[in-house]
Amino acid sequence: MEFQTAPSKAQVAMSVARGILLVLLGLAALAAPGATAIGFTLVLAWILMLGGLAHLLSLWHESTLFGAARSIAIGLLYFAAGLVLLRQPVWAVASLTVIIGLVLLAEGVIGIIAYLSGDRRTGSELLTAIVALALGAMVINGWPLSSTWAIGTVVGANLLVAGIAETFAIGSRHAGRFRHA
């Protein structure tokens, strides 16, 4: 028999706060899906460009010619990829839409497998997996037309469901503890 201790007030508060934050972020993404998609793409572009610069700056610490060539190649690759995303955000959104769809499909499959094989099954865990799977299928089936709405809407809906699930999961964990007593 496994004994579980009740979560502390701080753990409960953190779980509820995390859930509320996820819900708010989800609602913001749903309110402006196009802006969310473009914003997501621009942030990714800058991250790639800064990563490229970091690789180029690490060139001075390389002790071999091969290491220097690797730093230059990777730095230029990252920087160029970021620059392409920055200069062509609509094309980038279309490409990222496919990636987001595949990630959501994978999240849904992994979530369902985890639910079926886990010993602590909650309805919110299964709901999150099913929603991710359904959203991923919608995005992939509607591509490339789904690119205009998919990233913002799908990410927003996924964050919203995850936030609701997180907020209610603390209650189901308590209920499971009392059922086994």
N, C-alpha and C positions, 0 to 999 in steps of 0.2 A: 504494500500500500504506500502510495506516495503522499507525503504531507506537503501542503502548500501553505505558505504564510500569506496572510492578507497583505495586499499592497499598502504601502504607507500613504498618508495623505498627500505627500509630495509626489509620489508616483502617480496617484490618481489625478492630481491637478495637472501634472505634466502630460498625461495621456489625453485629458480633456482639452488642454491648451493646444496640443499638437493636432487634435481632431478639428478644433475650431479654426486653427490657422490653415489647415488643408482645405476646409470648406470655403473659407474666405478667398483663398487663392483660386480655387476651382470656380467660384462665382465670378471673380474678376476675369478669368480666362474665358468663361462662357459669355460674358458681357461684350467682349471685343475679340472674337476669335481671329480675325485677320491681323489685328495689331499684335496679338499674342504670338502669332506665327512669325511675323516679320521681326518682332522684338527678340524672340527666341533665336532666330537666324542671325541677327546682328550681334547678339551676345556671343553666340558660338563663333562667329567670324573673328571677333576681337580676341577671344580666348585662343583660337588657333594662331592668330598673328602674334600675340604675345608669347605663346609657346615657341613659335618659330624664332622669335628674337632671343628667347632664353637659350635655345639650342645654339644659335649663332654666337651668343656671348660666351657660352661654355667652350667655344673653340680655343680660347686662350689657355685653357687648362688641360688641353689634350697633349699627350707626350709623344704620340706616334702620328705619322702621316695618315694612316688608315683611320685613326680616331678623329683627326681633324676633318678628313673628307666625309666621314659619317656625320659629324656635327653640322657641317655645311649642308650636306644633302638633306638631312632631316629638317634642319632649320628653314631652308628654302622651300621644302615641300609644305611644311606647316604654314609658313607665311603666305605662300602662293594659294593654298587652299582657303585660308581665311580671307585673302584679298578677293578671290573669286566669289565667295559667299557675300562679301560686303558689296561688291559691284553688281552682282546678279541675285538680289534677294528673292525674287519671284521664282527663278529657276531653282534656287537653293531650297525654298519652301516645298516645291514639287518633289524634289529628291528626298528631303527630310520626311515628307509625308509617307513615303514608302517605308522608310526606316522606322518611323513611329508606329505604323501599322504592324510591321513585323515584330517590333518589341512588345506591343500590346498582345498580339497573338501568343507570343512566347510567355508573357506574364500570365495570361489566362491558363495556358496549358500547365505551366509550372504550379500555379495556384491550385488548380484542380487536382493535380497529382499530389501536392502537399496535403490538401484536404482529405483525399481518399486514403493516404498512407499515414496520416497523423493520428495521434491519440487524443489530442485536444481539438476537436472539431467544433467550429462555431459557424453559425449561419452567415455572419458577416464576412468571414474568410471565404466562404463559398460564393457569396454574392459578389465580392470584389473580383474574384477570378472569372466568374461568368460575365460580368460587365466588361472586364478587360478583353476577354475573348470576343465578345460580340462587337465591341468598338473596333478592335483590330480587323475583324472580318469586314465591317462596314467600310473602313478606310481603304483596305486593299481592293475590295470589289468596286469601289467608286473612283479609283484613281484613273486618270489624272484630274478629273473634275473635282474630286474631293479635296484637292490641294488648297482651294480657296477658304475652306472652313475647317478642315480636318484637324490640323495641329492644335489650334486654339480650342475647338469644341471638344475634341477627344481628350486632350490633356486636362481641360477644365472639368469635364464629366468624371474622368478618372480620379482627379484630386478631390472632387466633391464626394464621390462614393467612398474613397479611402478615408476621408475625414469623418464622414458619418459612421463608417465601420469602426474607426479608431475610437470615436467618442462612445459608441455603444459597446465596444468589445470589453471595456473594463467591467461593465455590468454582467456580461455573460461569463467572464472569468470568475467573478464572485459567485454566480449561480452554479457554475460547475464545481466549485470548491464545496459548496454546501450540499450538493446532490450526493457526493461521495462520502459525506460524513456519516 
